[in-house]
């Protein structure tokens, strides 16, 4: 299996069928800008899932990766009930 990790939604659109993304029940992105063109009713930033506003920006250095990973984990843990609500009603 290939270890390809897309860096942006444009990479995903180019590499995979855009329809595959649109057909998902839930799409979680890091930055507000990445929501453009995706269904509003099922696309959220990680912070929105946690009931917060704003984006989590991609780390600009290796040193920032741990902090960003911890922020993502915090938001996903805080938002688990919201994730269940979106997926299961």
Residue pairs with C-beta under 8 A, 6 or more apart in sequence:
4 15
6 12
6 15
8 34
9 21
9 29
9 34
9 36
9 37
9 38
12 18
12 21
13 21
21 27
21 38
22 38
22 39
24 42
25 42
25 86
25 87
26 42
26 43
26 44
26 83
26 86
26 87
27 38
27 39
27 42
27 43
27 44
28 43
28 44
28 45
28 46
28 49
28 83
29 35
29 38
29 43
29 44
29 45
29 46
30 45
30 46
30 55
30 56
30 57
30 58
30 72
31 45
31 55
31 56
31 57
31 58
32 45
32 54
32 55
33 55
34 45
35 43
35 44
35 45
42 86
44 82
44 86
45 54
45 55
45 56
46 56
46 71
46 72
46 75
46 76
46 79
47 53
47 54
47 55
47 56
47 75
49 75
49 76
49 78
49 79
49 82
49 83
50 74
50 75
50 76
50 78
50 79
50 82
51 78
51 79
51 82
52 75
56 68
56 71
56 72
56 75
57 68
58 68
59 65
59 67
59 68
76 83
